[in-house]
């Protein structure tokens, strides 16, 4: 790198730091007019109001309606273009959860709606608007969806009529060999027992002991689920009896377990057992006798009913139930598909999963493509975000990828976690790997094949180019995710079955070289922005990542409003610090998640509360030929309005009397 380039980038760093560091924190007597008009919360942890409302423009012409509720209630909803509900009336009764999708396109104009507990008084009305910016999409109703599901088995991992073709077309792929080899290794292995989920030691307190119980429970659930899933895949690819014989032993062991016992303690493990049994019984249907089928289906039903009973009138009111939206909703969806017509309750499981998905996906995002929980955790959601709409589309013939977020996601990822460079650092696992690894390249490939997004293909190719260039494993002990090794797409296990069953049959989009991403980018829904001095050339690039988010510091996010991180040459230069032993660990709460672990401002020694009322936003972003500018607003980030200090575990007062805090960021471009 030439000395002049070094000087120019260093000048950009110096100017940025001088401009950013002072901040501006004013107390109540200095607050400018209008600052008090900010709402107490934008995304409360639990739903507090009807949505949509205040004549807001709905995303789709067939909107989703949601309202607060308590457990064990049923509801009626009515909507009309007449505020007195005398005409154009849509009336839906006995809704078993606190949301409903209309499943028909509404006429343009303003609409009014109300809900009530069945048999009680109507609520005040809320209003919304349908106009030309609303996406024309009316998803089929649940009855139509159920009718579209094949009645034969198998039907989820692949359909019965495609089985022979699956075996033939996959013979030359490395992924097939990897699956078969792993299945061969499972044959003869000890099958885990329910007793293995019993803890062998206790923690220092009750919370730590509960965490240990969940770890032991999850280990059993994952060992079982992953092994049975592999045996099922190997049988599907080969039809060799040894895989069925081994899988049968595993399934019989699981049918002896108490579905409300030790293996239910961890929801990830519980759901993996449920899903793996459901997919196995779907594939092995004709090989199983009636006694084994019945026992397996009873085990599946008990676990699925447990999730359904816990979720209804609760989950739809949660801002962020992370485990559900990462894997468990997907597993419930697949379980429902596999057991429709075999388990009576499967229809209601599917109805809830379908209606919830339509109403709230993408759960931890809005429309701009960014992800609420950051670059480290969005990978946990990708299979769910891709597979559910893909299967819904295959059954119904409709395009379930119409949410605007899908068209913007890979653009955000290019800025937040560029191939060959460190991530923006925000949220949990923001320091997992020094650059995107095999998993990122593989899911970007899947994303490109499923959605046709050329930016996804560019990202995948760039990731694999960086991985291919590794001469030795990349080991950086400052990161928590372990070594990164040279890899190609076929080395990936997470999306291997997708590629074998249908992915390799899908055409890749053309790489559009005309798709150009600017040096700066702004994602206001999640509240992140990015400045680059030379985005295409990592070795000469200075990258600034900025955050002030309306989504608050809940879930895997941090108390990091009006904070920033600086990377140079793709490496961390001026960043947040700390580590996360587990979610509630003392260091996690007192430093890693806390404002003082970031480049943020403390008020009287206190950081921002862990409360949905403690939010921020980015009100302004400008990019010109010579500079990039943004301003972050954290005026509301030092208040709590939902949770008590004890529940928050942040040792902060509810109100630190900050009324106005804006931070300005300016990057002068080189040359």
Residue, then its C-alpha position, 0 to 999 in steps of 0.5 A: x500500500x502506498x504511503x499516500x493511501x495510508x495517510x489518506x485513510x489515517x486522516x479519515x480515521x482521525x477526522x471521524x474520531x474527532x467528530x464522533x467522540x464528544x457526543x452530546x448528552x443534555x439533561x432535562x433543562x436543555x432538551x429541545x422542543x419536540x423531544x418528549x414526543x418520542x414514544x415510550x416504546x417502539x417494539x415492546x417485549x409483549x404486545x401492547x396495542x392493536x396493529x395495524x393502526x393510525x391509518x398506516x399503510x399495510x405491507x400487503x393488500x391482504x393484511x395481518x391483524x394482531x392484538x394483545x391477549x391473555x391465555x385461553x381466550x378466543x376472539x372475533x374480528x370485524x373490519x370494514x371501510x365504514x368506521x361504524x361497521x355497517x358496510x363492506x364487512x368482513x367478520x371472522x369468529x372464534x379465532x383461537x389466537x390473537x392474530x388473523x390473516x385476512x386471506x383476501x385482497x382488500x380494496x384500496x382506501x382506509x379500513x377500520x377494524x375491531x376485535x373482541x373476546x368472543x361474546x364480550x364487548x368490541x374494542x375501540x377501532x383501529x385503522x389502516x390504509x391499502x394503497x399502491x405501495x401495498x404488495x398485491x398478495x393474498x395467501x391461500x387460507x389454511x383449508x386450501x393449504x391442507x388440501x394441497x399437501x400430498x396424502x402419500x408418504x414420504x412427502x416432506x424431505x421429498x415426495x414419494x413419486x420423486x424417490x427413484x429420481x432422487x437416488x439416481x441424480x445424487x450418486x455423483x455428489x460428494x454430499x451424498x457420500x458424506x451423509x452415507x459415511x456419517x450414517x455408517x459411523x452411527x451403526x453400532x454406536x450406543x443409543x442415548x438414553x433418557x437417563x443421559x439427560x440427568x445432570x452430573x453436577x450442580x451449579x453455584x446457584x439455582x440459575x446456574x443449575x437450571x442452565x446445566x440441566x438445559x445443557x444436558x437435556x439439549x445434548x441428548x436431544x441433539x445427539x438423537x435428532x442429528x443421528x436419526x436425521x442422518x440415518x433417515x437421509x442415508x436410507x432415502x438416498x440408498x434404500x439400504x435396509x441397514x439404515x432402517x434397521x438402525x433407525x428403528x432401534x433409535x426410534x423405539x428407544x425414544x418412544x420409551x421416553x417421557x415426553x414431559x420429562x428430562x428431554x423436554x427441559x431444553x426446547x431445542x433438544x425437545x423440538x429436534x427429537x420431535x422433528x426427527x421422529x416425524x420426518x423418519x416416520x414419514x420416510x419409513x412409513x411403509x417399512x414400519x408396522x402399525x405398532x411402531x407407527x402408533x408409538x412414534x406418532x404418540x411421542x411426536x404428538x405429545x411433544x408438538x402439543x406441548x409447544x402448541x399449548x405453550x405458544x397460543x395466546x403467548x408467542x404471537x404477543x412476544x417481540x422476540x422468542x429467539x429459539x422459536x424463530x431460529x429453529x423450533x417454528x420450522x421444526x413444528x411446521x415440518x412435523x405438521x406436514x409429515x403428520x397431517x391425516x395421521x395425528x388429529x391435532x396436526x391441522x391446528x399445529x399447521x394452522x398456528x405455524x402458518x398464520x404466525x409465519x404470515x403475520x410476523x415473518x421476518x420476525x427480527x427485521x422489517x423491510x430494509x434487509x438488516x437483522x435485529x440480532x446481528x450477523x452472528x445470529x442471523x445464520x441461525x434463522x436462515x434455514x427457517x426463513x428459506x424453507x418455510x416459504x419455499x415449501x408453502x410455494x411448492x404446495x400452493x403455487x404462490x410466491x411467499x418470498x414477496x416480503x420486501x426484506x428478502x430483496x434487501x437482506x444480502x445487500x445488508x450482509x455485504x456491508x455488515x459482514x463482507x467476505x474476507x473481513x470482520x463483521x460490524x461487531x454488533x449483538x451477541x456473536x459479533x466476534x465469532x469469526x474473523x471473516x465469513x466461513x463455510x456456513x455463510x458461503x453455503x447459505x448465500x448459495x442456497x439463498x441465490x438458488x431459491x430467490x434468484x438474488x444475484x447479490x447472494x451469488x456474488x456474496x457466496x462466490x466471494x466467500x468461497x474465493x477467500x476460503x480457497x485462498x487459505x494456505x493454512x487454517x485461519x486461527x485468531x484467538x480473539x474470536x470465539x468460533x474456532x479455526x476457519x479452513x479451506x473449503x468448497x460448497x460440497x463440504x457444507x453439511x447444513x444445506x447439503x440435503x437442500x442441494x441434493x434434493x432440489x438445490x442443484x436442480x435450481x438455476x443460479x441467477x446470472x451474476x449482474x456485474x452492473x449491480x453496484x453497492x455504494x461506499x455507504x449504506x443506511x438501514x433505518x428499520x434496524x438502525x445501522x449504517x456503514x461507511x467505507x473508504x474503499x469497499x471493494x478493496x479490503x486491504x485499503x478499506x476503512x469501514x465504520x459501523x454505526x448503530x442506534x436501533x428502534x428495536x431496543x437492547x432485548x434478545x441477542x442485542x446489546x445496550x449499544x445505541x449511538x455506538x460505532x466500530x471501526x475496522x481497517x484492512x478487514x480487521x478490528x481496529x476500534x471495537x466493543x469488547x468482552x465475551x459471553x459465557x452464557x446469556x445471564x452470566x455476570x460478565x455478559x450483563x456487566x460488560x459484554x452487553x452493557x454500554x461500557x463494553x462499547x464505544x458508548x456514553x455512560x450517564x452518572x456511571x450507568x449504561x442504557x437499560x436492558x428494556x424495550x423503552x431504551x431505544x434509538x434511531x438514525x434520523x439522517x444519512x447522506x452520501x455524496x461524492x466526497x463524504x458520508x454523514x449520519x446522525x444517531x439519536x439515543x435520546x430515549x436510550x436511557x429510559x426503561x418503561x416495561x421491565x423492573x430493574x430486578x427483571x432487567x438485571x442491569x443495575x440502572x435507574x428507570x430514568x436517567x433524565x437524558x432528554x437529548x443525545x445525538x451523535x454525528x458521524x462524518x467520513x471524508x472519502x479518500x482523494 
